[in-house]
Amino acid sequence: MKFKAFPFYLFLCLSIVFNSGVQAQKNDQKENVKDISPLFKSGSILAMELTYSKKDMLEFTNDSTYIKSQISYLDNFGHKKDMDAELRARGHYRRSHCYYVPLWLKTDKEVTKGSAFEMDKKLKIVLPCLKSKKSNDDVVKEYLAYKIYETLSPYYFESKLVPIDLEEQLNNKTIDHELMGILIQDDDQLAAAYHGKIIKRNIHPQSQDPVCSARNALFQFMIGNTDYSTAYQHNEKIFYIDDKIVPVPYDFDMSGLVNPSYAVVSVVNNNELPITKVTDRLYRGFARDEQILEQVRQEFIVHEGQVFNVIDQYQTLFTDPKEFAEARKFISEFYEVIKDDRKFETKILKKARTKLD
């Protein structure tokens, strides 16, 4: 395999090289809280190549069945590494609506020994949904959501932005796609990193840690996301960490921050929500002691500068400057709400839920 997208990769490296020290410092600061694997601790770009047939991926993989493949990546020294791997499609909506299929990547411990993937043998790969000019920018915006939550919460999925050269096998020919992707930490790895446990049963949000639950809900309001449920673990996972029941969110492509062309407002138990587009914010958190919500509100306000530093750090990765400007403006509008007492009461406190849908 050859890295046909190497100039693209080189551009990305140059665009963020001056920020790599900031990222490394941030990871070092969290080292005593969370065990971070080398893959995610490194601030360097990891360029990857994938090869698969979309037809085979949809026809021959399911929740337990993978197809054999091979991935290639460039290490920190620019050396190409080939590695046997297994892939399968994931998700429900995207399998039937998207051109690019989101993936699970699984590798064997003997294969990953000594590699960047040694501690992460199973990973989610987020890819763009559609073949369009803004699809890669959509991925970068979703990545921003992961990095923003990482700034706001001590409990989060590790994520890594990766340029991917996808070689699609189609009708006896190969089609090249230069994509942006995100590697997402596996549930088991997150639990191990925090020395915690995965909780697989459903737990009512009001039985979850109140601060973590409120922080999660306010973040979802921040990015304009209603496509989640902490009660039923839809785009959320529940963990037992530090003697607390903690929700941890993922998959933000249907949020107002990302605002892809295919986004639709979630339908909850066949009930439509009182918003018409994903950029309309709706608070979906549960009623809490107002002191809890005020504590979380102040956390977000205190971290405002860091949040915008995260956003600005990745500005050069956008192919369309308007997409970056819209994403930044969307977060600015959130801060206009939570820094205004009246708006906070109207849009957050009075919208808090008292029962499950």
Secondary structure, DSSP 8 states (H G I E B T S, - for coil): ---TTHHHHHHHHHHHGGGHHHHHHHHHHTTTTS---HHHH--S---EEEEE-HHHHHHH--SS--EEEEEEEE-TTS-EEEEEEEEEE--SHHHHH-SS--EEEE--HHHHTTSTTTT-SEEEEE--SSSSTTHHHHHHHHHHHHHHHHHH-SS---EEEEEEEEEEEETTEEEEEEEEEEEEE-HHHHHHHTT-EEE-S---GGGS-HHHHHHHHHHHHHTT--S-BTTTTBSEEEEEETTEEEEEE---TTSTTT--TT----EETTEE-S-SSTTS-----B---HHHHHHHHHHHHHTHHHHHHHHHHTGGG-SSHHHHHHHHHHHHHHHHHHTSHHHHHHHTGGG-BSS--
